Amino acid sequence: MLLSILSRYIFRKLLLSFFIITPIVVMMIWITISIRYVELIASDGITIAMLFKLITCLLPGMVGIILPICALIALLASLHKMRADNEMTVLITSGKNEISLFIPVMIFSLLISVSEFYIQTIISPNAYARFNIIQEKMKNRLSMSIVKARTFNVVGSSIIYIGGKKQLSLEDIFISYVPQNENANVNIVTAKRGAACTDKSGNYFIVLENGCRQELRKDNAVVSSLRFSNFSYDITPFLKRYDYNTGKPNSKTQAALLRYAATITDQELKRNCIAEYHYRFLSPFITIINAMVIGLLLLRPMERGGGKLDLAKGFSLGALNQICFLIAKNISTRHNDFVCVNYVMVTAVVTILGICIVRRSIR
């Protein structure tokens, strides 16, 4: 067997705690972040299904950030319970080597680290890219909602009045287009019915049925008049357009980050891409370092009155570890030369903790 009965027992306890804690933490944070998008339901053209699709794209990015915290809590909860139940005391006094207790803890941390790396490099970038595309479509659809019923809407150089509006269907439409050129004639379009629509390119039109188009001089004299059965009025130039920013580092996979960084001239964005690329390699070590620290603190018999103190130490060191990684990432975005220092520091910390674990196990 690859793992002993003892290792499988500890590993199962860690996984059970992790799978209980992670969904609760993720859902709490996801719901909190999603509240800001709920108001979009009241906007024209936004359905609950579309909103759910949008906020679901936020999940992978949140999971990638939260996994180390959930793993830290699972380690603290499981190992502390084993100490409180005197399981740790029985195992160590029965002659079990502390290395054998570290094996399931390290396997657990490696499993979480690999999962985090896969989420941050593959799943999360694709989800963020999808999020940005959906958000672009939603904002462009929302821009159409500026045309209100029973109101003279000033849209660019046009004045649009709509007597009634039900979703995309329009009634009693009046459009007056006043050119910027003082010598140009004014165009007036009226129709009983119409509809707002878009084409494949994302352009917005008001399609009118059975109406009249007139061209008037400044003195209101009619220059020409034309009755029509179907007329399309393009209002795209007058609406604010939202375009998906393809340069965001969080929406690019690992391979795409370096390719994109090599082609852009914006130095700040280039530094952000390089820092994001290396941070994705380094961030899985948060869980590994936390597991080693928690193991040193809790994989031993509990001293009288020391349980809560060890828990506080473990959580504080784990939180400090994550904060240090975030600080290192922020420094790297301003100075890419600091990336090498990050690798050296992570290697040094892991090596020192590994030596401490080995030395304590052979004492």
Sequence and secondary structure as in RCSB ss.txt:
>XXXX:A:sequence
MLLSILSRYIFRKLLLSFFIITPIVVMMIWITISIRYVELIASDGITIAMLFKLITCLLPGMVGIILPICALIAL
LASLHKMRADNEMTVLITSGKNEISLFIPVMIFSLLISVSEFYIQTIISPNAYARFNIIQEKMKNRLSMSIVKAR
TFNVVGSSIIYIGGKKQLSLEDIFISYVPQNENANVNIVTAKRGAACTDKSGNYFIVLENGCRQELRKDNAVVSS
LRFSNFSYDITPFLKRYDYNTGKPNSKTQAALLRYAATITDQELKRNCIAEYHYRFLSPFITIINAMVIGLLLLR
PMERGGGKLDLAKGFSLGALNQICFLIAKNISTRHNDFVCVNYVMVTAVVTILGICIVRRSIR
>XXXX:A:secstr
  S HHHHHHHHHHHHHHHHHHHHHHHHHHHHHHHHHHGGGGSTT  HHHHHHHHHTTHHHHHHHHHHHHHHHHH
HHHHHHHHHTTHHHHHHHTT  HHHHHHHHHHHHHHHHHHHHHIIIIIHHHHHHHHHHHHHHHHHHHHGGGS TT
SEEEETTEEEEEEEEETTEEEEEEEEE  SSTTS EEEEEEEEEEEEE TT  EEEEEEEEEEEEE TT  EEEE
EEEEEEEEE GGGS      TT GGGS HHHHHHHHHH   HHHHHHHHHHHHHHHHTTHHHHHHHHHHHHHHSS
   TT HHHHHHHHHHHHHHHHHHHHHHHHHHHH TTHHHHHHHHHHHHHHHHHHHHHHHHT 
